[in-house]
C-alpha cells in the first residue's frame, strides 16, 4: 500500500495562515479610527503684553467639566483661570514667547488641545 505524503498540505496551511494574519493587520482598532478632540480658540492669536487676556474656546467633543488648562511650558504663558460655564480661559502673556503653542484642556473624560499663536506687539 502506497503511503501519501503529508507535505502536500503544508503550502495550503501556510497560505491560510498568511491570509489570516493579513486580514487582522488591515482591520483598524476602534480607538485608532477616532479623531482626537480639538479646541477652537477665539481669538487664536494674542500679543505678548503685560495685559491679561481672556480667550474663548469651543471643544469638538464633550469632555465633561473642564478642570484645568495647561499651556506648553516653553511658551512661558501663564494660565490664570478657566470658566467652564462661559467657555473662557484667562491668560497672562506678560512673559510669553512668540510662536505657535498648544493649550490643553483637561476634562473628566478626556483632554482636548488647540493651537494659540503669540505675536510680538508692533
C-alpha positions in Angstrom: 0.0 0.0 0.0 1.4 3.3 -1.1 1.6 6.0 1.6 0.5 9.5 0.7 2.9 12.4 1.5 1.6 14.8 4.1 3.9 17.5 2.6 1.2 18.4 0.1 -0.9 20.1 2.7 1.9 22.4 4.0 1.5 25.0 1.2 -2.2 25.2 1.8 -1.8 25.7 5.6 0.9 28.3 5.0 -1.4 30.2 2.6 -4.3 30.2 5.1 -2.0 31.4 7.9 -0.8 34.4 5.7 -4.4 35.3 4.8 -5.5 35.2 8.5 -2.6 37.4 9.6 -3.1 39.9 6.8 -6.8 40.3 7.5 -6.1 41.0 11.1 -3.5 43.6 10.2 -5.8 45.5 7.8 -8.6 45.9 10.4 -8.0 49.2 12.4 -8.7 49.3 16.1 -11.7 51.3 17.2 -9.5 53.9 19.0 -7.3 54.4 16.0 -10.2 55.4 13.8 -11.4 58.1 16.2 -10.2 61.7 15.6 -8.6 63.4 18.6 -10.6 66.1 20.4 -9.6 69.6 19.3 -10.2 73.0 20.8 -11.0 76.1 18.6 -9.8 79.3 20.3 -11.3 82.8 19.9 -9.1 84.7 19.3 -6.5 82.2 18.2 -3.8 84.9 18.2 -2.8 87.1 21.2 0.0 89.6 21.8 2.8 89.2 24.3 1.8 92.2 26.5 1.5 92.9 30.2 -2.3 93.0 30.0 -4.2 89.8 30.9 -6.2 88.2 28.1 -9.4 86.2 28.0 -9.8 83.6 25.3 -12.9 81.7 24.4 -12.9 78.0 23.5 -15.1 75.5 21.7 -14.3 71.8 22.1 -15.0 69.3 19.3 -16.2 66.7 21.8 -17.8 66.6 25.2 -15.1 66.0 27.8 -17.0 66.7 30.9 -16.4 69.7 33.1 -13.0 71.3 32.3 -11.0 71.2 35.4 -7.8 72.9 34.3 -5.9 74.1 31.2 -2.2 73.8 30.5 0.0 75.8 28.1 3.2 74.4 26.7 5.8 75.2 29.3 8.2 76.5 26.7 5.7 79.2 25.8 6.1 80.9 29.3 2.3 81.7 29.0 0.6 81.6 32.4 -3.0 80.2 32.7 -4.7 82.3 35.3 -8.1 80.5 35.4 -10.8 78.7 33.5 -14.5 79.4 33.5 -16.1 76.2 32.2 -19.6 77.6 32.1 -18.6 80.6 30.0 -16.0 78.5 28.0 -13.3 81.0 28.6 -9.7 80.8 29.8 -7.7 83.6 31.4 -4.1 84.1 30.3 -1.2 86.2 31.4 1.0 86.7 28.3 3.5 89.1 30.0 6.4 86.7 29.8 5.1 84.7 26.8 7.4 83.6 24.0 6.2 84.4 20.4 5.2 81.3 18.4 2.6 78.6 18.0 1.7 76.9 21.3 -0.7 74.3 22.4 -3.4 74.9 25.1 -4.6 71.6 26.6 -8.0 71.4 28.2 -8.4 68.7 30.8 -11.9 67.3 31.4 -13.4 64.5 33.4 -13.5 62.1 30.4 -10.5 63.2 28.2 -8.4 66.1 27.0 -8.6 68.4 24.1 -5.9 70.6 22.6 -5.9 73.7 20.4 -3.2 76.0 19.0 -2.7 79.5 20.2 -0.4 81.9 18.4 1.5 84.5 20.4 2.8 87.5 18.5 5.0 90.5 19.5 3.4 93.9 19.9 4.0 96.1 16.9 
